[in-house]
Amino acid sequence: MKTEINIEKVKADAEELFRKGDFFCSEAIVSSIRDNFEIDMPEEMIAMASTFPVGIGRSKCVCGAVSGALLALGYFFGRTKGGDPKVQKTLELANELQQSFKDNHKVLCCKILTHGMDMASGEHKAQCVSFTGEMAKKAAEIIVREKGLKTADGL
């Protein structure tokens, strides 16, 4: 794992992966975190993120960008053994991340966030690209802070 992270690059890479159509929001975030942190995360983690776009399988529930960022946090801080109390810290970090999104956008619900937008429109895509970058950046900030890493961009 890298010890110095360019948080703005994490954001920009996630946005570009979505904008180009390579990945949807959640996949783009996991991919960007994986590549920019240079971690030994299996590619299957990106595949796991494929279930979350458009509010979980197109159901328009929880914003996929939030879900992707939460997956990234879980990779770094989640537990793998039942009963491990570190889950409490993981839940705190997850709450911090989702609360930052709610502070900025009031809700986590894709249906409300995209209300009145044509799903094929430029307006919709631009908003989702922005959410993707925002959540990739927030996840990276939390990871950097909690792991005691340095930032290459002064954030």
C-alpha positions in Angstrom: 0.0 0.0 0.0 1.2 3.5 -0.8 2.0 5.7 2.1 1.3 9.0 0.3 -2.1 9.4 -1.5 -3.2 12.1 -3.9 -6.8 12.4 -2.8 -7.8 14.7 -5.7 -6.5 12.0 -8.1 -8.6 9.4 -6.3 -11.6 11.7 -7.0 -10.7 12.5 -10.6 -10.0 8.9 -11.5 -13.3 7.7 -10.1 -15.1 10.5 -12.0 -13.3 9.7 -15.2 -14.0 5.9 -15.0 -17.7 6.8 -14.6 -17.7 9.6 -17.2 -16.1 7.4 -19.9 -18.6 4.6 -19.2 -16.0 2.1 -18.0 -17.8 1.6 -14.7 -20.8 2.8 -12.9 -20.5 4.9 -9.7 -19.9 2.2 -7.1 -17.5 0.2 -9.3 -15.5 3.4 -10.3 -15.0 4.3 -6.6 -13.7 0.8 -5.6 -11.5 0.7 -8.7 -10.0 4.1 -8.0 -9.4 3.4 -4.4 -7.8 0.0 -5.4 -5.5 1.6 -8.0 -4.5 4.8 -6.1 -3.8 3.1 -2.8 -2.0 0.3 -4.6 -3.5 -2.3 -2.4 -3.7 -6.0 -2.9 -7.5 -5.9 -3.3 -8.8 -8.6 -5.6 -10.6 -7.4 -8.7 -13.6 -9.3 -7.5 -14.2 -6.4 -5.1 -14.9 -4.3 -8.1 -17.3 -7.0 -9.3 -19.0 -6.9 -5.9 -19.6 -3.2 -6.4 -21.5 -4.0 -9.6 -24.7 -4.7 -7.7 -25.1 -1.1 -6.3 -25.4 1.2 -9.3 -28.6 3.2 -9.8 -29.6 2.8 -6.2 -29.0 -1.0 -5.8 -29.7 -2.9 -9.0 -31.6 0.0 -10.6 -34.1 0.1 -7.7 -33.2 3.7 -7.1 -32.8 3.2 -3.3 -29.4 4.1 -1.7 -27.1 6.1 -4.0 -24.6 3.8 -5.6 -21.8 6.2 -5.0 -22.4 6.0 -1.2 -22.5 2.3 -1.4 -19.2 2.1 -3.3 -17.5 4.3 -0.8 -18.8 2.2 2.0 -17.4 -0.9 0.3 -14.0 0.7 0.2 -14.2 1.6 3.9 -15.3 -1.9 4.7 -12.2 -3.3 2.9 -9.9 -1.3 5.0 -11.7 -1.4 8.4 -14.2 -4.2 8.3 -14.0 -7.4 10.3 -13.6 -10.9 8.9 -14.1 -12.8 12.1 -17.4 -13.0 14.0 -17.4 -11.2 17.3 -14.4 -8.9 16.4 -15.2 -5.6 18.2 -13.5 -3.5 15.6 -16.8 -3.5 13.8 -17.8 -0.6 16.1 -15.2 1.7 14.7 -16.1 0.5 11.2 -19.7 1.5 11.8 -18.6 4.9 13.1 -16.6 5.5 9.9 -19.5 4.4 7.7 -21.8 6.7 9.6 -19.4 9.6 9.1 -19.3 8.9 5.4 -23.0 8.7 4.8 -23.7 11.7 7.1 -21.3 13.8 4.9 -23.4 12.9 1.9 -26.7 13.6 3.7 -25.2 17.0 4.9 -24.6 17.9 1.3 -27.6 16.4 -0.4 -30.2 15.9 2.4 -31.0 12.2 1.4 -29.3 9.0 0.3 -32.2 8.0 -1.9 -31.3 7.8 -5.6 -35.0 8.2 -6.5 -35.2 11.6 -4.7 -31.7 12.7 -5.9 -32.7 12.1 -9.5 -36.3 13.1 -9.3 -37.4 14.7 -12.6 -34.3 13.8 -14.4 -34.2 11.7 -17.6 -31.8 8.8 -16.7 -30.3 9.1 -20.2 -29.7 12.9 -19.9 -26.5 14.8 -19.5 -27.9 16.4 -16.3 -28.3 13.0 -14.7 -24.9 11.7 -15.7 -23.2 14.9 -14.6 -24.8 14.7 -11.2 -23.8 11.1 -10.7 -20.3 11.7 -11.9 -20.1 14.5 -9.2 -21.5 12.2 -6.5 -19.0 9.5 -7.5 -16.1 11.9 -7.1 -17.4 13.3 -3.9 -17.7 9.9 -2.3 -14.4 8.6 -3.6 -12.7 11.7 -2.1 -14.5 11.3 1.2 -13.6 7.6 1.5 -10.0 8.4 0.6 -9.9 11.1 3.2 -11.2 8.8 5.9 -8.8 6.0 4.9 -5.8 8.4 4.8 -6.7 9.9 8.2 -7.4 6.6 10.0 -4.3 4.8 8.5 -2.1 7.8 9.3 -1.0 8.2 5.6 0.3 11.3 4.0 -1.4 13.2 1.3 0.3 14.2 -1.9 -2.0 17.1 -2.5 -2.0 18.9 0.8 -5.6 17.8 1.8 
